[in-house]
Structures are given as structure tokens and as C-alpha cells.
Amino acid sequence: MTGIHPKERKRRSLRCVIVRVFLLTVIFLIVYDCGLITVTITFLHDNLAAILPMYGTRQRFLCVTFQGGLGNLLFQYAFAYATSKSNNMTMFCTRNDVKQLQEIFYVPDCTRYYNAEKVCKKAPSRNSRYDCGFDESIVTLNKTDLKMDGYFQSWVYWKNEEFVLREYFKIKQHVLNASETLMASALNNLGYSRSNATLVGIHIRRGDIITKDYLIKYGYDAPGQDYLKRAMEYIRSKVKGDIVYVVCSNDMTWTRRVIQDPNVAFMEGGSREIDFALLASCDHLIMTVGTFGWWVGWMVKGIVVYYDKPFKNGTQLEKRFTKDYRTTLYYPHWVGFS
């Protein structure tokens, strides 16, 4: 014990006592009354999380409130993973939250910590000032359990963990198989195959943001025909050979009317994961607004074109964007048009 600080020696001794008491209690119950084992273990687990932090025997929990659709969940998971790593914390999420991602991607479990949910409910909350773009003030955390609330839409939060996240966010094989079958059929109908055409994905989110009053009032702006024409012309100027446009949208009536190119595959009736996989398999991407299209762009290896002003001036939504969102929400090498 030479060289060990007296306080550390005391902590170690107390931990040994706790472990010995626990083991002796379990042995006693096995011998005399097995029916009490479950009650005792439950009690210990319920209170261990409160006891152990006093002696520095567990990491702090980082709890993130997951909310929104698929793209939002991916942003929140990426933020929580990277922030917990950089602050030496344990990331925790509820089973329902992570299950939505695990149905599509190879995301590891972050629900296995018994009693973490109770700890997270009591943890102090911290909200992000901005949803879209990098907020430097949010990444330095206090040395306590903490609950984070926000959308955290910036690649900057997790740029040092991107290699790992690309492994976690790989699309599962059963989703890929289904999307590849649909893609092959659509290309065949146009007289093409995957080997003799460049595929340009187009994701058009429009229906909900032009029909739902609360989204309109909040400040969402849907790009029109001029934007799509400009984006398609830009990619055409960069690509040699035949192009097939692979289009997914929640407003296919409008989309069919404004996209008149003969080599278009309108992909209708698919689930969100199939649409995601179809678009992610393309060579280049044109997105409009929303985080779904953003993550498709993250997976596409070629040119990514985005709508660079996805909010109306003077609205609540505009206030949720940082001034540098064009380089901290979107990647600097992506191409923005309005």
C-alpha cells in the first residue's frame, strides 16, 4: 500500500467491503431463501448508481433526448456518441430510440446500463442554442451526469469519430437487397443497367412543409422548379455519358410535373429505409430540405447539391441556424444553390 494516497486507500477498502457484503448476501439467500434474491438484487441495482459515483467507480452518463424522424435520430446519435467519447462519459439511450436505427443500420446497443434511465431522469438538462450548425458552447460539459436536448445538426460535432460512425451507419444487408431489386427493375424499364449509366439521386421533401400550417408558420421553405433545373444542369455539366435520375419524394404529383427528363425513375410506394438505400446507392445526389436528404448525401461518394436557404427570413426557423451553417451544417465541398 506504500505510495497510495490515504483517501484512495479508504475508497478501495470501502469498495472491497461493498463487494464482500454483496457476495455474502447472495450466498445467504441461496442457502436460506431463494425467493428474496430478485428483490435484493433489484434493490442493489436501483441504488448502486447513486452509491458508486461517490467513490468514482463509474463514468458519468450522457443522455440525449431522441426526437424526430430518421435523419434527426442519426444526428442525435452521432452527437451523443462523439460527445460522450470526448468527455469520458457513458452514452445512454432508451430501447425504443435506438431500435429505430438498429432496424436499418449496424448501430451498437446503448441501452444496456441498468438504472441509467432513472439516473438520466434526475440529471440536469442542457439545451442547444442552435439546431442547425455548430454550437461550440455545447461541447464542453460539466463533470456530472447530463441530459442533452436538441437536434445537433452539424458534422463538426463528430468529425473526429466519422470513421467509426461510417461503420455504425452502414445499411443492413436485407435493406440493401430489397433496394437493389427495385433499382434493377427501374433501370431495366428505361433500358439501362447499373453498369452503363450514372445514377443521380433526387430527394424532394415538399408535401408536409407546404401543407401543414405549423411548418409553414415556423418558416420552412420548399425549393421550386428553378432550383431543381439549376441543380440538374450543374450535375449534367460535370458528368459524361448517360444519366438516370432516381427520384424519391413525398409529393410525387408535383415532382412528376416539374421533372420532364426522359431518363427518370420515379420510385413510389417504398418505405423510408428503402428510399434511403435507393438514394444512397446513387453516384451523385440533389437534395432539397430536411435531414433525411442530408444523410443520404453523407453516404453518396460523388457530387452533392443542396438548397442553401431552407428557411424564410424573419422566422423562428431562421433563428435555429448558425450564421456559418453553410460550412458547419453542410460540408464545405458540397454545392449550394438557392
Protein Blocks (a to p, Z undefined) as FASTA:
>chain_A
ZZiafklmmmmmmmmmmmmmmmmmmmmmmmmommlmmmmmmmmmmmmmmmmmmnopaccd
dddddedjfklmmmmmmmmmmmmmmnopacdddfklmmmmmmmmccdcfklbghklmmmm
mpccdddfbfgdcdfklmpccfbddddedjkpafklmmmmmmmmmmmmpccfklmmmmmm
mmmmmmmmnopafklcccddddddfklmmmbmklmmnopacddfklmmmmmmmmmmmpgc
jdddddddfblklmmmmmmcfbbcddehiafklmmmmmmmpmbdcdfedjklmmmmmmpm
bdcdddfblccehiaklmmpcfklmmmmpcfkbccdZZ
